[in-house]
């Protein structure tokens, strides 16, 4: 008979080594002969939007039965500049290509219907999801739908060559990036919406807390904080926790201090720096921050950080489904000063999503130790 002393609870830290790393995308090795059922990408305004589809088209070694590109309701004319590049590239390796509006209320049901059709005709169909031009809302929603489907999932990502603001731009005119009136990366908030796919569980009417991944304009962070509890804007105490992005390139580390200044984060506020690139570090840090809050507060997450941080947020939700995720959409983005070029392409091979969810589901289980 096992002794109680030989039982231990599985922690997030225990499963991290079993999650796939973010690795360089090597087209010659990684896509040669690969045949997916579905390729997903977003039609955005950044230079890197068509980068990976262009590379796949040029390689001539990758194919997909279906291709879907997501269309945003904002910055339509800016996004359309990339349409002549993205769509023909996808048509060269996808048998069928269709657009799917992603800001409509029925977008999740449309994607779920498509995935059900694919799963019905193929055992664990291959899906490649290019997150390069995805908003945090689109990425979180789409990845959640993919994880709940029985697919074989690969994420690919093109990293921008230059992100605005540069250090020089920020120091020349800090107010441009901090005030509501200044354009910066975006202007205004079109909506604040709790994610219908990540409602969380409000147990015993617990008080609220919010974990914020801030961005370079403070409006959306403030809008989510006010949505959770209006009093947090003036009396946040220790119930607004900030997760500041720590860029993986040394020359970009100044951005962490700029985020503190832009979002007027007081020195006494609970703040944690977390990699903008390593989704596993995001998952690990979120779990560490959430642990002392559990059973004391209802925890909300504002996913306004990097794309790979959003991947970590989705995985956290499968470990802690009691957490709520809240989106805030910008009214307008500044397409002319967002990012430029592409310097590297990356991949995360998650494999069968049923296995990934099984691994995440082991967190909290009791296991025998030797």
N, C-alpha and C positions, 0 to 999 in steps of 0.2 A: 504494500500500500504506500502511495506517495505521501510524504510528509508535507505539511503546509509550507514549511521553509523552502521546499524545492519548487514552489510555484512562483512565477513572476509574471507581471503584466507586460505584454508586448507594447513597446513605445514606438513612436514615429522614427526615432533615431535608429531603431533596430532594422527597419525596412529600407532605409535610404540606400544602403549599398546594393540592394536588389533592383532599384529603379534605374532606368537607362540614363547615361550621361548625355549632355549636349556635345555632339561631335561634329567635326567638319563634314560638310556634304561633298563627297567625292563622286562626281557624276560617272566617271569611268567605272567605278567599282560599285556604287550604291544604286544606280538606276539601270544598269545594263540588263536588259531582258525582263525588267520588272513590269508586270501587267496588273494594274489596279482596276477595280470596278468604279472607283470614284476619285476625282481630283477636285479639290476645293481651293478657291482663292478669292480675294476681295478686290474689287475695282476701286482703288484709292488714288490719291493725287501724288503720292511720293514717287520719286524716281525708281525706287526699288520694287514698286508694285509688280511690274512684269518681269523682273530680273530672273527669278527661278524658272517661270514658264518659258522665257526665251532660251535659257540654257538647256532645258529639257527638249525644246523644239530643235535646237541645233544638234543635240546629241544623237537624235534619231533612234535611241535605244529604249525609250520609255513609252508606255502607252496606257491609256485608261479608257474604259468603256463609256464612262459618263464624266462630263466636266460641268461644274457649276461655279459661276462667279457671282459674288454678292454685290449688290448695288445699294449705296447709301442714299438717304434722302437729303443729306447736307452736302454742300460743295459739289453739286452735280456737274457744273460746267468744268470745274477743275479736274474732277475725276475722269470726265469724258476725254481728256487729253491723252490718257493712257489706254483708252478703249482700242484704238487701232493697233496697239502693241500687244495688249494682253489677250484679246479675243482670238486673233489669228494664230498666236503662239499656242493657245490651248486647243484650237481646232486642228492643229497639226499633229497632236498626239492623243486627242480625245475623239472617240467615234461620234459623240453627240455633246454639244455644248449648249447650256441654257443659262439665262440670267435669273437671279432670285433676289427680289428686294428684301433687305434684311432689317429694315426699320419698321416693317408692318407688324401688326399684332399677330398675324397668322404665320409669320416666318417660322417659328419653331415647329408648328404642325406640318408645314410644307416639307421641311427637312426630315422630320421623323417619318413622314409618309414615303419619301424617296428611299430612306435607309431601310424601312421595312420591306419595300419591294426588292431591294438589292439582297438583303439577308434571306429573303424567301427563295431566291434563285441561286444563291451561292453560300457555301459554308465559310463563315468568317471572311467576307470580302475585303480586299485590300483598299484602304483609303489613305490618300496623301492629302494633308491639310496644310496649305501654305499660309502662315499667319502673318506674313510680312506687312500687309496693309490692313490688318484687322484692328478695329477699335477694341477697347477692353470689353465693352458690352457684347460685341459680336463674338469675340474670342471665347469669353466665358460661357456664353450661351451655346455656341456651336460645339465647343469641346465637351461640355456636359452631355449634349445630345449624342455625340459620338461615343462617349464612354458608356452610356447606357445601352448602346447598340452592340451587337455581337460582330465587331469588325476587327480587322488587323490594321492598326493605326500607326502611321508615321507622320510626324510634324516636321515641316521644313521652314526655314526662316532666313531671310536675307538681312544682314546687318548694315545699317546706313553707314556711309563713309563719313558723314558729318552731321551732327545734330545741332540744331539751334535751340537756345542761343549759344553761341560760342562764348568763351570767357571774355573776350574783348567786347562783344556786343552787349553782354550783361553789364559789365562795368561801365560802359559808356552811357547806358540809359537804363538803370535798374527799374525805374517806375514803369517803363513800357511792359515789363514782365510781371509787375505786382499789382497794378491798379486795374479796376474793372474797365476803365476807359481806354487804356492802352491795349493795342491788339495783341502783341506778343504771339504766342502760338495759337491762341483761340480767343473768342470773345463771347461772353454771355453763357447762360445755361438755358437750354431749351426744355429740359424736363429732368426730374428726379424720380426714379422708379425702382421700387424694390423688385428684385428679380423673381418672377413667378416660379422659376425653376429652383430657386434657393430660398424658400420662405423662412427657414429656420423653425425653431420651436420655442415659443414664449412660455417658459415653465414658471408657474406660481407667481406670475406678474412680477418678475424680477426687474430691477432698474436696468436702464440701458447703458451700454458702453459701445464705443466705435473704434475700430482699427483703421487708420487712414494711410493709404499709399498716395502721397501728394504728387501733384504735377507742377509745371512751371507757370501756371496761372491759378490763383487761389479760389476762384469763384466756385468751381465744381466741388472742391473739398468742403468749402463752407456751406454749400447748399445741402450736401449730404449730412454734415454735422447738424445743421439746423433741422433737417428732416427727422433725424434720430431724436434730438432734444434741443429745442431752441435755446435753452439756458446754457448749453455747452459753448456757445459763441462768446459768452462773457465769463462763465464760471465752469471751465472744463474739468477742473480738479485733476484726478488721475483716471478719468473715464474716457478721455480722448487720447489714444495711443498712436504715435506716429511711427511709421516704418519708412525711413528715408532710403531712397535708392543709392546704392554704392556701386558706381560703374566699374566694369571689370578692367578697363584700361586706366593706368595710373594718371595719364594726362587729363582725364575727365573727372578726377576725384573732387575738384573744386565745386562740382555741381551739387554735391551733398550739402555743403555749407550754403550754397545759393538757395536750395530748397527750404532750408530752415528760415532764411531771411524772407523769402518770397511769401511763405505761408505764415510768417510772424509766429513761429513756434517758440514759446517762452523757454528759458533755460531749465525751468523746473518741470517741464512737461515730460512724460515718459516717452523716450525716443529710442529707437533701435535702427541701426544701419543694416541693410540687407542687400545682397547682391542683386543687381538688375538683370543678371545673366544666368545665374545658377538657380533654376527653379526648385531644386532640392533644398538649397539654403533657405529659400522663401518658405517652403513647407515646414522646415525645421524651426525657423524663427517664429512663424505664425503659431505653431503648436506650443512653443515655449512661452509666447505671450498669452495665448489663450488659457493655458493650464491654470494659472492662479485666478483667472476671471470666471472659470467654469463654476456653475452653481451659485455664484454671487451676482452675476449680471447676465443679461441677454446680450450677446456679442454680435455686432454688425461689422461688416467689412466693406470699405470703399475702395474698389479696385481701379485706381487711377494711375498706377505705376506702369512699369514696362510690360511688354508682351509676355516675356518669360516669367515675370512675377505673377501675371494672371494665370499662367499654367499652374504654378504652385498653389494659388488661391483655390482653383477648382479641385485639386487633389486634397487640399485641407478640408473642403466641404464634404468630400466623401468619407473622411475620417471623423469629422465633427459636423454632421448634418443639422445640428441644432443652431448653427451659425447662420445668420442672414447676410445676403449680399445685396448691396444697393448701388444702382448705377446713376450716373449723372451725365447727360449728353450736352456737349457744347452747342451753342446756337450756330456758330460759324468757326471754321478753322482757317488759319492763315497758311494757305497752300504754298505761298511764295517763300515762307521762312519756317519750314518744318524740319525737313532733313534733305540731304543731298547725296546722290550716288549710292553705291553699295561696295563694301570692302571685303565682305566674307559671307559665305552661305553655310548654314548649319542644319543639323537634323537631330531629331529625338525619335528613336525607334521604340515605341511603346509595345508593339506586337499585339497579340490578342487582348482586346479590352476586358474580356471576361477574366483573364488571368490577372490583369492589373487591378481590377476591382476586388478580386479575391485577396490579393496582397494587401491592399489598403484596408480591407475588412478584418485583417488579423490584428490591427491596432486595437488594444483594449482587451484582447483575449488573454486568458491565463495559460501559460505553457510550463511544462516541466523543465527544470534545469538539471544539468548533470551534477 
